[in-house]
Amino acid sequence: MKWRTALVAGCVLGLSACNRPAPLTQQEQKIVTELTTNLKPRCVGRYVIDMPSDVLIFGIPATLDGVDVEATAMTLKDYQAAMDARSKELNSTKSRFGHQFLYADTTVGGVPGSRFFISQGDPDVLSPATRVIESYKWDRGYQIKLQIEGSDFTHPDQTNDPVVKLLPNKNDVPNKARAVGYLLDKIRGRMEDEIPTEPGFCFAGGFMPGRATDQENVTVQFVLPDKHDVSFELLTNSAIQETTTLLDRSAAINASFAQSGDRTIRKGAVALPGMQAEEWLSAGLTFANIQGQDLTLEANSKIGSAQTPFLTLNMDNGGLRLRGEDSPEKASLTEAEAVALWDAVSRTLRPRPNGF
């Protein structure tokens, strides 16, 4: 439902369970059985969750120690062509304001086939100090891209500017470039059904080995292949620590429901291994402007840390379809089917063995 946009900012619910869905009909049970018979584990951050084996998987760039990280499946030949094209693009781009645009077009030592660029990022950037550091490599069928923004007030020299004089670090590019190089060396491509057995951080198409830090953020979406309005989204972020839990925030959500006409299906604490979890299941008007369900679980709200990352799992039934597709006319699942699928999937969420 539309109340989810305020979830992390602090709004939500009470403790009692209510309005439980009716038992599944024979046809509903058949559909749920088809969806849940072949669940397979998928790795997100340092957690594992079982999903229908044929789900479509999408990830936005993850963040590791301030560096954006993403993986794109492609052949080595396509990667090489993409790197040549990126180099030509950056070398031919001119700053609209006459600044030097490209500062580095090189490789990362010790990383075969890597590319490393430092530029202003966009020809319309006003400040000559702006830098975008981006680096690439190809590994195990994936292009790995790392990117972070920095600033260099020494080239050209702006250190006499009164504001710049107040900055403790007038050129953070060398440190950030080293951080990018370190990550690029260690990070690797990962097939979606690979569940690593060593400590490390999973993101869509990739894996960064190593112990947990308090600067890890990842979001992965799982979409049913023949029901694109039905999706799960799992987010983990070790830098978030709320002052309240999901169930602490009843007043604002209840007030929102009173205005929107949404209703609660079920809410309460959830027993999951290694985390403090609570859920809120609701029904009402979705972002696709049809009746559907929004099912939400939140864990480690007040204890978010490297070892206990803040975590949210959301399921939409009747949500927006994939980009470019028309909005659904009705939700693909009934309410009872949606809750049964939720129960089958959400209860498999657990820390990955040896993940931390």
Residue pairs with C-beta under 8 A, 6 or more apart in sequence:
1 260
1 262
1 282
1 283
1 284
1 285
1 286
1 294
2 256
2 260
2 285
2 286
2 287
3 11
3 12
3 253
3 256
3 257
3 260
3 262
3 282
3 294
4 294
4 296
4 314
6 252
6 256
7 246
7 296
7 298
7 312
8 240
8 242
8 312
10 242
10 243
10 244
10 249
10 252
11 249
11 252
11 253
11 256
12 246
12 247
12 248
12 249
12 250
12 252
12 253
12 280
13 246
13 247
13 249
13 250
13 253
13 254
13 264
13 267
13 280
14 247
14 250
14 254
14 267
15 247
15 250
15 267
15 268
15 269
16 267
16 268
17 266
17 267
17 268
18 264
18 265
18 266
18 267
19 263
19 264
19 265
19 266
20 265
20 266
21 265
21 335
21 336
21 339
22 336
23 336
24 32
24 336
24 337
24 340
25 336
28 334
28 336
28 337
28 340
31 333
31 337
32 337
32 340
32 341
32 344
35 52
35 224
35 337
35 341
35 344
36 52
36 340
36 341
36 344
36 345
38 52
38 53
39 50
39 51
39 52
39 53
39 344
39 345
39 348
40 50
40 51
40 52
40 53
40 193
41 48
41 49
41 50
41 51
41 193
41 195
41 348
42 48
42 49
42 50
42 51
42 55
42 57
42 192
42 193
42 220
42 222
43 190
43 194
43 195
43 196
43 202
43 207
43 352
44 202
44 203
44 218
44 220
44 234
44 236
45 201
45 202
45 203
45 216
45 218
45 236
45 309
45 311
46 199
46 200
46 201
46 202
46 212
46 216
46 236
46 309
46 351
46 352
46 355
46 356
47 234
47 236
47 311
47 349
47 350
47 351
47 352
47 355
48 195
48 348
48 349
48 350
48 351
48 352
48 355
49 232
49 234
49 313
49 345
49 346
49 348
49 349
49 350
50 345
50 348
51 222
51 232
51 345
52 222
52 224
54 225
55 222
55 223
55 224
55 225
55 232
56 222
56 223
56 224
56 225
56 322
57 192
57 204
57 220
57 221
57 222
57 223
58 204
58 220
58 221
58 223
59 70
59 71
59 203
59 204
59 205
59 218
59 219
59 220
59 221
60 70
60 219
61 68
61 69
61 70
61 145
61 147
62 68
62 69
62 70
62 201
62 203
62 204
62 206
62 216
62 217
62 218
62 219
63 69
63 215
63 216
63 217
63 218
64 183
64 201
64 208
64 213
64 215
64 216
65 179
65 183
65 213
65 215
66 148
66 176
66 179
66 215
67 146
67 147
67 148
67 176
67 179
67 180
67 183
68 146
68 147
68 148
69 144
69 145
69 146
69 183
69 187
69 203
69 206
69 208
70 144
70 145
70 203
70 204
70 205
70 206
71 142
71 143
71 144
71 145
71 189
71 190
71 203
71 204
71 205
71 206
72 142
72 143
72 145
72 205
73 141
73 142
73 143
73 205
74 82
74 138
74 141
74 142
74 143
75 141
76 113
76 138
79 113
79 136
79 138
79 143
80 113
80 138
82 143
83 115
83 136
86 115
86 117
86 136
87 105
87 115
87 117
90 101
90 102
90 105
90 117
90 119
91 102
91 105
93 101
93 102
93 119
93 123
94 101
94 123
95 101
95 120
95 123
95 125
96 123
96 124
97 125
97 126
97 128
99 120
99 125
99 128
100 120
100 128
100 155
100 156
101 119
101 120
101 123
102 117
102 118
102 119
102 120
103 118
103 119
103 131
103 155
104 116
104 117
104 118
104 119
105 115
105 116
105 117
106 115
106 116
107 114
107 115
107 116
108 114
108 116
108 135
108 137
108 180
108 181
108 184
108 185
109 181
110 185
111 137
111 181
111 184
111 185
112 137
113 137
113 138
114 135
114 136
114 137
114 184
115 135
115 136
115 137
116 133
116 134
116 135
116 136
116 177
116 180
116 181
117 132
117 133
117 134
117 135
118 131
118 132
118 133
118 173
118 177
119 131
119 132
119 134
120 128
120 130
120 131
120 132
121 130
121 131
121 132
121 149
122 132
127 151
128 156
128 158
129 151
129 152
129 153
129 158
130 149
130 151
131 149
131 150
131 151
131 152
131 173
132 147
132 148
132 149
132 150
133 147
133 148
133 149
133 150
133 173
133 176
133 177
133 180
134 145
134 146
134 147
135 145
135 146
135 147
135 180
135 181
135 184
136 143
136 144
136 145
136 146
136 184
137 143
137 144
137 184
137 187
138 144
138 189
139 187
139 188
139 189
140 188
140 189
140 190
140 191
141 189
141 191
142 189
142 190
142 205
142 206
144 184
144 187
144 188
144 189
144 206
146 180
146 183
146 184
146 187
147 180
148 176
148 179
148 180
150 172
150 173
150 176
150 177
151 171
151 172
151 173
152 170
152 171
152 172
152 173
153 159
153 161
153 164
153 167
153 170
153 171
154 170
154 171
155 171
158 164
159 165
159 170
164 170
169 175
183 208
186 208
186 209
186 210
187 206
187 207
187 208
188 206
188 207
188 208
188 209
189 205
189 206
189 207
190 196
190 202
190 205
190 206
190 207
192 204
192 205
194 207
195 352
196 202
196 207
196 209
196 352
196 355
197 353
197 354
198 209
198 354
199 209
199 210
199 211
199 212
199 354
199 355
199 356
200 207
200 208
200 209
200 210
200 355
201 207
201 208
201 210
201 212
201 216
201 218
202 218
202 352
203 218
203 220
204 220
211 356
212 238
212 306
212 307
212 309
212 355
212 356
213 238
213 306
214 238
214 239
214 305
214 306
215 238
215 239
216 236
216 237
216 238
216 239
216 306
216 309
217 235
217 236
217 237
217 238
217 239
218 235
218 236
218 237
219 233
219 234
219 235
220 233
220 234
221 231
221 232
221 233
222 231
222 232
222 233
222 234
223 230
223 231
223 322
224 230
224 231
224 332
227 332
227 333
228 321
228 322
228 325
228 328
229 288
229 292
229 316
229 317
229 318
229 319
229 320
229 321
229 328
229 331
229 332
230 315
230 316
230 317
230 318
230 319
230 331
230 332
230 333
230 338
230 341
231 315
231 316
231 319
232 313
232 314
232 315
232 345
233 312
233 313
233 314
233 315
233 316
234 311
234 312
234 313
234 349
235 311
235 312
235 313
236 309
236 310
236 311
237 304
237 309
237 310
237 311
238 304
238 305
238 306
238 309
238 310
239 304
239 310
240 304
240 309
240 310
241 301
241 302
241 303
241 304
241 305
241 310
242 301
242 302
242 304
242 310
243 302
244 301
244 302
245 276
245 278
245 298
245 301
245 302
246 278
246 279
246 280
246 296
246 297
246 298
246 301
247 267
247 268
247 269
247 278
247 280
253 280
256 262
257 263
257 264
257 282
257 284
260 284
260 285
261 284
261 285
262 282
262 283
262 284
262 285
263 282
263 283
263 284
264 280
264 281
264 282
265 281
265 282
265 283
265 293
265 295
265 335
265 339
266 279
266 280
266 281
266 339
267 278
267 279
267 280
267 281
268 278
268 279
269 277
269 278
270 277
270 278
270 279
270 297
270 346
270 347
271 277
272 299
272 347
272 349
272 350
273 350
273 351
274 308
274 350
274 351
275 299
275 300
275 308
275 311
275 349
275 351
276 299
276 300
276 301
276 302
276 303
277 297
277 298
277 299
277 300
277 311
277 349
278 297
278 298
278 299
278 301
279 295
279 296
279 297
279 298
279 346
280 295
280 296
281 293
281 294
281 295
281 296
281 339
281 342
282 293
282 294
282 295
282 296
283 291
283 292
283 293
283 294
283 335
284 291
284 292
284 294
285 291
285 292
286 292
286 294
286 316
286 317
286 318
286 319
286 320
286 331
287 316
287 319
287 320
288 318
288 319
288 320
288 321
288 327
288 328
289 327
290 318
290 327
290 328
290 329
290 330
290 331
291 318
291 330
291 331
292 316
292 317
292 318
292 319
292 331
292 338
293 315
293 316
293 317
293 318
293 331
293 333
293 335
293 338
293 339
294 314
294 315
294 316
294 317
294 319
295 314
295 315
295 317
295 338
295 339
295 342
295 346
296 312
296 313
296 314
296 315
297 311
297 312
297 313
297 314
297 346
297 349
298 310
298 311
298 312
299 310
299 311
299 312
299 349
300 308
300 309
300 310
300 311
301 310
304 310
306 356
307 356
311 349
313 346
313 349
315 338
315 341
315 342
315 345
315 346
317 331
317 332
317 333
317 335
317 337
317 338
318 328
318 330
318 331
318 332
320 327
321 327
321 328
331 338
333 341
